[in-house]
């Protein structure tokens, strides 16, 4: 039972991730319209607010990813100046293994 619920949650997350920003805003607005009994005048204002918030979160997500990549690259460059070529080769293999593990972990969430 727990596995099927987890599978359903993953499927829902996958569907949400494939939606465009506008589709996400529409979906969120529709849920809010129903649960909050929004008036016809409120709906477009709430949609605009939802759209803006979703766009800002997406932009932040991209900024964080780019910053992480820059930090990793800087760390790798520093290690190249410290480690021997043999050690660096092992370190790179360790980093790749960790990266794959993190990708799997995030994919499973």
C-alpha positions as CSV (number, residue, x, y, z in Angstrom):
1,X,0.0,0.0,0.0
2,X,2.8,2.4,0.9
3,X,4.6,1.7,-2.3
4,X,1.5,2.4,-4.4
5,X,1.0,5.7,-2.6
6,X,4.6,6.7,-3.1
7,X,4.2,5.7,-6.8
8,X,1.1,7.9,-7.1
9,X,2.9,10.8,-5.4
10,X,5.8,10.4,-7.8
11,X,3.5,10.3,-10.8
12,X,1.8,13.4,-9.6
13,X,5.1,15.2,-9.1
14,X,6.2,14.1,-12.6
15,X,3.0,15.5,-14.1
16,X,3.4,18.8,-12.2
17,X,7.0,19.1,-13.3
18,X,6.1,18.7,-17.0
19,X,3.4,21.5,-16.8
20,X,4.3,24.9,-18.1
21,X,4.5,27.8,-15.7
22,X,1.2,29.1,-17.0
23,X,-0.4,25.6,-16.6
24,X,0.9,25.4,-13.0
25,X,-0.6,28.9,-12.3
26,X,-3.9,27.9,-13.8
27,X,-4.0,24.6,-11.8
28,X,-3.2,26.4,-8.6
29,X,-5.7,29.1,-9.3
30,X,-8.4,26.6,-10.0
31,X,-7.7,24.8,-6.7
32,X,-7.8,28.2,-4.9
33,X,-11.0,29.2,-6.7
34,X,-12.8,26.1,-5.4
35,X,-11.4,26.0,-1.9
36,X,-11.6,29.8,-1.2
37,X,-14.8,30.5,-3.2
38,X,-13.0,33.2,-5.2
39,X,-15.2,35.8,-7.0
40,X,-15.0,36.2,-10.7
41,X,-13.1,39.5,-10.1
42,X,-10.6,37.8,-7.8
43,X,-9.7,34.9,-10.1
44,X,-7.5,36.9,-12.6
45,X,-5.8,38.7,-9.8
46,X,-5.0,35.5,-8.0
47,X,-3.8,33.9,-11.2
48,X,-1.5,36.8,-11.8
49,X,-0.1,36.5,-8.3
50,X,0.3,32.8,-8.6
51,X,2.0,33.1,-12.0
52,X,4.4,35.7,-10.6
53,X,5.3,33.5,-7.6
54,X,5.8,30.4,-9.7
55,X,8.1,32.4,-12.2
56,X,10.1,33.7,-9.3
57,X,10.5,30.2,-7.8
58,X,11.6,28.8,-11.1
59,X,14.1,31.7,-11.6
60,X,15.5,31.1,-8.1
61,X,15.7,27.3,-8.8
62,X,17.8,28.1,-11.9
63,X,20.0,30.6,-10.0
64,X,20.7,28.0,-7.2
65,X,21.6,25.3,-9.7
66,X,24.0,27.7,-11.5
67,X,25.5,28.8,-8.2
68,X,26.0,25.1,-7.1
69,X,27.7,24.3,-10.4
70,X,30.1,27.3,-10.0
71,X,30.9,26.2,-6.4
72,X,31.6,22.6,-7.6
73,X,33.8,23.8,-10.5
74,X,35.8,26.1,-8.1
75,X,36.2,23.3,-5.7
76,X,37.4,21.0,-8.4
77,X,39.9,23.7,-9.6
78,X,41.2,24.1,-6.1
79,X,41.7,20.4,-5.7
80,X,43.6,20.2,-9.0
81,X,46.2,22.5,-7.5
82,X,46.5,20.4,-4.3
83,X,46.1,16.7,-5.4
84,X,48.4,14.6,-7.5
85,X,47.0,13.5,-10.9
86,X,46.3,10.0,-9.4
87,X,44.4,11.5,-6.5
88,X,42.5,13.8,-8.7
89,X,41.4,10.9,-10.9
90,X,40.0,9.1,-7.8
91,X,38.4,12.3,-6.5
92,X,36.7,12.9,-9.8
93,X,35.4,9.4,-9.8
94,X,34.1,9.9,-6.2
95,X,32.4,13.2,-7.3
96,X,30.7,11.5,-10.3
97,X,29.5,8.7,-8.1
98,X,28.1,11.2,-5.5
99,X,26.4,13.2,-8.4
100,X,24.7,10.1,-9.7
101,X,23.5,9.2,-6.2
102,X,22.1,12.6,-5.7
103,X,20.3,12.5,-9.1
104,X,18.7,9.2,-8.2
105,X,17.7,10.5,-4.8
106,X,16.0,13.6,-6.3
107,X,14.4,11.5,-9.0
108,X,12.9,9.2,-6.4
109,X,11.4,12.1,-4.4
